[in-house]
Amino acid sequence: MLSTPVAVTSGEVSLAGDLTVPDDATGVVLFAHGSGSSRHSPRNQAVAATLREAGLGTLLFDLLTPDEEAEDAITGVHRFDIALLGRRLTGAVDWLAARSSDLPLGLFGASTGAAAALVTAAERPEFVRAVVSRGGRPDLAGDQALQQVQAPVLLLVGGRDEVVLQLNREAQAKLRAPSRLQVIEGATHLFEEPGTLDQVAVAAADWFGAMGRPPEADPGHDGGRAQQ
């Protein structure tokens, strides 16, 4: 398994990242972390490890530069700037697609990173084959982006995260792509309860694992919206 520190070029900035690609990988998943977090997020790191065990490559990178992160830590000015985060993630998809053109790409977004993932999926349908949101705010992507997403979308929400669960239901109703809303019972927003993050990781691995299969085998490709 090859693990490499990388500098992801996105627009005019260079963003620090960690790219890990198992031998015979079936796809690569880019992680968009949530507000106030970074590529070192222990929750995203845990999910990424499960994806790699399932034969998927992972790219965890910082959506903000060090100066922007320092400013955001004080003011919170960037963490809800979905347009900025979306541009950075879209640039990262372009960067990775140029280097892994033979592998399908997926996006895993947490919190506000989920909105950025959906914006990017809408803008790069030729690259993005699947999207997973963990405790995300897909509503922040905006109606236009939600309606333009073509890749299958899995929305994972804690059963005790009631406000975010309702926001996910409303966002799912606006998606035209195949989607599934899966409730992780007993989980709160950060999935800190024992076993809940493991459920997220397994569900994500299953969803992204379908990227390399024929469309008829992909979960959710019947055009409907399933809920669990």
C-alpha positions as CSV (number, residue, x, y, z in Angstrom):
1,M,0.0,0.0,0.0
2,L,1.5,3.3,-1.1
3,S,1.0,6.3,1.3
4,T,2.3,9.7,0.2
5,P,2.2,13.2,1.6
6,V,1.0,15.4,-1.3
7,A,0.5,19.1,-2.1
8,V,-2.9,19.3,-3.7
9,T,-3.1,22.2,-6.1
10,S,-6.6,23.8,-6.1
11,G,-6.9,27.1,-7.9
12,E,-4.1,29.4,-6.7
13,V,-3.4,27.6,-3.4
14,S,-1.5,24.4,-2.4
15,L,-3.2,22.3,0.2
16,A,-1.5,19.7,2.4
17,G,-2.8,16.2,2.0
18,D,-2.2,12.5,2.5
19,L,-2.9,10.1,-0.4
20,T,-3.0,6.4,0.3
21,V,-3.7,3.9,-2.5
22,P,-3.9,0.2,-1.8
23,D,-2.5,-2.3,-4.3
24,D,-5.3,-3.1,-6.9
25,A,-7.4,-0.3,-5.6
26,T,-11.0,-0.2,-7.0
27,G,-11.4,3.6,-6.5
28,V,-10.3,6.6,-4.6
29,V,-12.3,8.6,-2.0
30,L,-11.6,12.3,-1.3
31,F,-12.5,13.5,2.2
32,A,-14.0,16.9,2.8
33,H,-13.8,17.5,6.6
34,G,-16.3,19.5,8.6
35,S,-16.3,22.9,10.1
36,G,-13.3,23.6,12.4
37,S,-11.6,20.3,11.5
38,S,-8.7,19.2,9.3
39,R,-7.3,16.2,7.5
40,H,-6.2,14.9,10.9
41,S,-9.9,14.5,12.1
42,P,-9.9,11.2,14.1
43,R,-13.3,10.3,12.8
44,N,-12.4,10.7,9.2
45,Q,-9.1,8.9,9.8
46,A,-11.1,6.0,11.2
47,V,-13.5,5.9,8.3
48,A,-10.6,6.2,5.8
49,A,-8.8,3.2,7.4
50,T,-11.9,1.0,6.9
51,L,-12.2,2.2,3.3
52,R,-8.6,1.2,2.6
53,E,-9.2,-2.2,4.2
54,A,-12.0,-2.5,1.6
55,G,-9.6,-1.8,-1.2
56,L,-10.2,1.9,-1.7
57,G,-7.7,4.6,-1.9
58,T,-8.2,7.7,0.2
59,L,-7.1,11.4,-0.1
60,L,-7.4,13.4,3.1
61,F,-6.4,17.0,2.7
62,D,-6.9,20.4,4.3
63,L,-9.6,22.6,2.6
64,L,-8.0,25.7,4.1
65,T,-4.4,27.0,4.1
66,P,-2.6,27.3,7.4
67,D,-3.3,31.0,7.5
68,E,-6.9,30.5,6.7
69,E,-7.2,27.8,9.4
70,A,-5.7,30.2,12.0
71,E,-8.1,32.9,11.0
72,D,-11.1,30.5,11.0
73,A,-10.2,29.2,14.5
74,I,-10.7,32.8,15.8
75,T,-13.5,34.1,13.6
76,G,-15.2,31.0,12.1
77,V,-15.3,33.0,8.9
78,H,-14.4,30.2,6.5
79,R,-16.1,27.1,7.9
80,F,-19.5,27.9,6.5
81,D,-18.2,29.4,3.2
82,I,-19.6,26.6,1.1
83,A,-18.6,28.3,-2.2
84,L,-15.0,28.5,-1.1
85,L,-14.9,24.9,0.2
86,G,-16.7,23.7,-2.9
87,R,-14.1,25.4,-5.1
88,R,-11.3,23.8,-3.1
89,L,-12.8,20.4,-3.3
90,T,-13.5,20.7,-7.0
91,G,-9.9,21.7,-7.6
92,A,-8.8,18.7,-5.7
93,V,-11.0,16.4,-7.8
94,D,-9.4,17.8,-10.9
95,W,-5.9,17.4,-9.4
96,L,-6.6,13.8,-8.5
97,A,-8.4,12.9,-11.7
98,A,-5.3,13.9,-13.7
99,R,-3.3,11.4,-11.6
100,S,-5.8,8.6,-11.2
101,S,-7.7,8.7,-14.4
102,D,-8.3,5.0,-14.4
103,L,-10.0,4.9,-11.0
104,P,-13.5,6.1,-10.2
105,L,-13.7,8.9,-7.6
106,G,-16.0,9.2,-4.6
107,L,-16.5,12.0,-2.1
108,F,-17.0,11.6,1.7
109,G,-18.2,14.8,3.4
110,A,-18.7,15.5,7.1
111,S,-20.8,18.4,8.5
112,T,-20.3,21.4,6.1
113,G,-17.9,19.3,4.1
114,A,-20.9,17.3,2.9
115,A,-22.3,20.5,1.3
116,A,-19.0,21.0,-0.5
117,A,-19.0,17.4,-1.7
118,L,-22.4,17.9,-3.2
119,V,-21.4,21.1,-4.9
120,T,-18.4,19.4,-6.4
121,A,-20.5,16.4,-7.5
122,A,-22.8,18.7,-9.3
123,E,-19.9,20.5,-11.0
124,R,-17.9,17.4,-11.9
125,P,-20.4,14.6,-12.8
126,E,-17.8,13.2,-15.3
127,F,-15.5,12.3,-12.3
128,V,-17.6,11.8,-9.2
129,R,-19.2,8.4,-9.0
130,A,-20.6,8.4,-5.5
131,V,-21.1,10.7,-2.5
132,V,-21.4,9.9,1.2
133,S,-22.4,12.4,3.9
134,R,-21.7,11.8,7.6
135,G,-23.7,14.0,9.9
136,G,-23.7,16.4,7.0
137,R,-25.4,19.6,6.1
138,P,-26.5,18.8,2.5
139,D,-29.0,21.6,2.7
140,L,-26.1,24.1,2.6
141,A,-25.2,23.0,-0.9
142,G,-28.3,24.9,-2.2
143,D,-31.2,23.7,-4.3
144,Q,-29.5,24.1,-7.6
145,A,-26.6,21.9,-6.7
146,L,-28.8,19.3,-5.1
147,Q,-30.8,19.0,-8.3
148,Q,-27.8,18.8,-10.5
149,V,-26.0,16.0,-8.6
150,Q,-25.9,12.8,-10.7
151,A,-23.9,10.4,-8.5
152,P,-25.7,8.2,-6.0
153,V,-25.8,9.9,-2.5
154,L,-25.8,8.2,0.9
155,L,-26.9,10.3,3.8
156,L,-25.8,9.0,7.2
157,V,-27.3,10.7,10.2
158,G,-27.5,9.9,13.9
159,G,-30.9,9.1,15.2
160,R,-30.4,11.5,18.1
161,D,-29.3,14.3,15.8
162,E,-32.8,15.4,15.3
163,V,-32.3,18.9,13.7
164,V,-29.7,17.6,11.2
165,L,-31.9,14.6,10.5
166,Q,-34.8,16.8,9.4
167,L,-32.4,19.0,7.3
168,N,-31.2,15.8,5.6
169,R,-34.7,14.7,4.9
170,E,-35.5,18.1,3.3
171,A,-32.3,18.0,1.2
172,Q,-33.0,14.5,0.1
173,A,-36.3,15.5,-1.3
174,K,-34.6,17.9,-3.6
175,L,-32.1,15.4,-5.0
176,R,-32.8,13.9,-8.4
177,A,-30.0,11.4,-8.2
178,P,-30.5,8.0,-6.5
179,S,-30.1,8.4,-2.8
180,R,-30.5,6.7,0.6
181,L,-31.0,8.2,4.0
182,Q,-29.6,5.8,6.6
183,V,-30.2,6.6,10.3
184,I,-27.6,5.3,12.7
185,E,-29.8,4.6,15.8
186,G,-28.5,6.0,19.1
187,A,-25.9,8.2,17.5
188,T,-25.5,12.0,18.1
189,H,-24.0,14.5,15.7
190,L,-20.3,13.4,16.1
191,F,-21.0,9.6,16.3
192,E,-19.1,9.3,19.5
193,E,-21.3,6.5,20.9
194,P,-19.7,3.1,20.9
195,G,-20.0,1.3,17.6
196,T,-21.8,4.1,15.7
197,L,-18.8,5.3,13.8
198,D,-18.0,1.7,12.8
199,Q,-21.5,1.5,11.3
200,V,-20.8,4.7,9.3
201,A,-17.5,3.3,8.0
202,V,-19.0,0.0,6.9
203,A,-21.9,1.7,5.2
204,A,-19.6,4.1,3.4
205,A,-17.3,1.2,2.3
206,D,-20.3,-0.6,0.8
207,W,-21.5,2.5,-1.0
208,F,-18.1,3.4,-2.4
209,G,-17.4,-0.3,-3.2
210,A,-20.1,-0.2,-5.8
211,M,-18.3,2.5,-7.9
212,G,-16.3,-0.1,-9.8
213,R,-19.3,-2.3,-10.6
214,P,-21.7,-2.1,-13.5
215,P,-24.5,0.5,-12.9
216,E,-27.2,-2.1,-12.4
217,A,-25.3,-3.4,-9.4
218,D,-24.8,0.0,-7.7
219,P,-26.8,0.6,-4.5
220,G,-29.6,3.0,-5.1
221,H,-29.4,3.0,-8.9
222,D,-33.0,2.1,-9.3
223,G,-33.7,5.9,-9.3
224,G,-35.6,5.7,-6.0
225,R,-34.9,7.0,-2.5
226,A,-34.6,4.3,0.2
227,Q,-34.6,5.0,3.9
228,Q,-33.5,2.9,6.8
